[in-house]
Amino acid sequence: MKTNSIVATGVDAGSVNTRCVIGVLEGERLRVLGYGSVPSRGWSKSRLADQQAVSECILAAVEAAEAMAGMTVETVVAGMGGLTARGANSRGRMELGRPREIEQRDINRAMERATRVQLQEDRMVLQMLPQDFVVDDQPGFHDPRNMLASAIEANALLVTISAQEHTNLVGAINKAHLSVDETVYEPVAACYASVLPEDRREGVALVDIGAHSTEVVCYYGDSAQMGASLRICGDHFTRDLAHALRIPYDAATIVKHEFGGVLPSGIPGNSAVELPVIDRNGERNELREAPRLFINQVLEGRAVELFEMVREELARVGMQRAISSGIVITGGGALLPGICDVAERVMECPARIGLAQGFLGWPDELNDPAWTTVAGLSMYAARLRSQVDLERQSVGVLGRILR
């Protein structure tokens, strides 16, 4: 491998699994060099509870990816999400004083003013996603550079998050002897990996169903229109089964993964499932049965509720009827059989599972919606690293001397 190769590393520190993907940029595509996944520790209800345990999991996942790639990494792009993440629209106006050509610095200042919003205590801006620009009170411009105007206004989606949660995660990564290039809102990363630009232009909503939170992001016309976190998540599906079947949580997890689905139709009424009961010694004993139809009905009820909440969030920003490309579902919750059918029925639009696209050498075992977010994080890292590389190459002789 050349010494000047752009290496990109993404880390997704989830509450169930911690994943890492290392890639190298070849032309305009990213080739996978290594990946690693370990069970997560140190999380409680999507919030970091034990920084040392999270750090150890991150280090183990990165070391597994490094061993496969045959190299070491020093910097990563990390994903952030959870129930503390929220999205809100903002705008910033820049008066130019007299009609003149809009320059890049004017755009930068307008975007900077869009971030100057009054935040509650312990809130910070995680990511700013540009939408469009208003030039002399004329809206809808995506690149106003070189246009004659006396004022420019920038519209953006601001994703905010708990500053303490952000500091704790960055600290956990630093304890694993890694530096953080950037922190990215997880559904934005998942959308970056699984949705093509032309699909984003036509309108698309991505639903990332995690173990302890569900994040939603909506794109239309090349820009993000909405970002939100929902309380219904994969954990609710499992707990619904535990309560309905009167079995322990671990046993309900087994039932969900082995026999669960969200489509009761087509299941014979006489089909039964032997319920696992895990005793104190961790041994699995089959003691009683439950109708499989009933299991799917329980899971279907929760799935319908989840997508009704997604529909309400889209309706809140006027995007319910604007997602022509439909719904893309990622995360571990996307593995429930029939989840796309329920989404199509509730949302009245197409739905599909979101898998990583555009990689070179993407392993078949990673064709899983749970790996989509970390794939997007590594792609984001490659774009960030390539931009830094171009900036370094563009520095003149005087710039190099003054460094």
ABEGO torsion letter per residue (X at the ends): XBAABBBBBBBBBBAABBBBBBBBBBEABBBBABBBBBBBBGBBGGBBABAAAAAAAAAAAAAAAAAAAGBBBABBBBBBBEAABBBBBBBBBBBAGBBBBBBAAAAAAAAAAAABBBBBBGBBBABBBBABBBBGGBBGBABABGBBBABBBBBBBBBBBBAAAAAAAAAAAAAAGBBBABBBBAAAAAAAAABBAAAAAAEBBBBBBBAABBBBBBBBGGBBABBBBBABBAAAAAAAAAAAAGBBAAAAAAAAAAABBABABGBBAABBBBBBBBBAAGBBBBABBBBAAAAAAAAAAAAAAAAAAAAAAAAAAGAAAABAAEBBBBEAAAABBGAAAAAAAAAGBBBBBBBBBGBBGBBAAABBAAAAAAAAAAAAAAAAAAAAAAAAAABBAAAAAAX
